[in-house]
């Protein structure tokens, strides 16, 4: 945990621009993000969030031209 930046649930919600319920249902409960418990707090690795965001970047669609 020392080499990586970790965000709290509140910080992760703000970073992803989603509400807490969405963060849990789409990312944490589905296993797309790993949660790390430290005491009674939950943290999420910034590197995992970045990898999800890079996977979701819109891809250019090929345009088919018909003549």
C-alpha positions as CSV (number, residue, x, y, z in Angstrom):
1,X,0.0,0.0,0.0
2,X,3.0,2.3,0.3
3,X,3.8,2.7,-3.4
4,X,0.3,3.5,-4.6
5,X,-2.0,6.4,-3.9
6,X,-5.3,5.3,-2.3
7,X,-8.6,7.2,-2.3
8,X,-11.4,7.0,0.3
9,X,-14.8,6.1,-1.0
10,X,-15.9,9.8,-0.9
11,X,-12.8,10.8,-2.9
12,X,-13.3,8.0,-5.4
13,X,-16.9,9.1,-6.0
14,X,-15.8,12.6,-6.6
15,X,-13.0,11.5,-8.9
16,X,-15.2,9.2,-11.0
17,X,-18.1,11.6,-10.8
18,X,-20.6,9.0,-9.5
19,X,-22.6,8.7,-6.4
20,X,-21.8,6.3,-3.5
21,X,-24.5,3.8,-4.6
22,X,-23.1,3.7,-8.1
23,X,-19.5,3.2,-6.9
24,X,-20.6,0.3,-4.8
25,X,-23.0,-1.4,-7.3
26,X,-20.9,-0.9,-10.5
27,X,-17.4,-1.1,-9.3
28,X,-16.9,-2.5,-5.8
29,X,-19.7,-5.2,-5.5
30,X,-19.0,-6.4,-9.1
31,X,-15.3,-6.9,-8.3
32,X,-14.1,-4.3,-10.9
33,X,-12.3,-2.4,-8.1
34,X,-10.7,-3.9,-5.0
35,X,-11.5,-2.4,-1.6
36,X,-8.9,-2.2,1.1
37,X,-10.0,-2.0,4.7
38,X,-7.9,0.0,7.1
39,X,-9.6,0.0,10.5
40,X,-13.2,1.0,9.7
41,X,-12.3,2.9,6.5
42,X,-12.4,1.6,2.9
43,X,-9.8,2.7,0.4
44,X,-9.5,2.1,-3.3
45,X,-6.2,2.1,-5.3
46,X,-5.8,5.0,-7.7
47,X,-4.1,2.8,-10.2
48,X,-7.2,0.5,-10.4
49,X,-9.4,3.5,-11.0
50,X,-7.1,4.8,-13.7
51,X,-7.1,1.4,-15.5
52,X,-10.9,1.3,-15.5
53,X,-11.0,4.9,-16.9
54,X,-8.5,4.0,-19.6
55,X,-10.6,1.0,-20.6
56,X,-13.7,3.1,-20.9
57,X,-12.3,5.7,-23.2
58,X,-14.6,6.0,-26.2
59,X,-13.1,4.4,-29.3
60,X,-13.4,5.8,-32.7
61,X,-15.9,4.0,-34.7
62,X,-15.1,3.2,-38.3
63,X,-17.4,4.9,-40.7
64,X,-18.5,2.9,-43.6
65,X,-19.0,4.9,-46.7
66,X,-21.4,3.7,-49.4
67,X,-21.4,5.1,-52.9
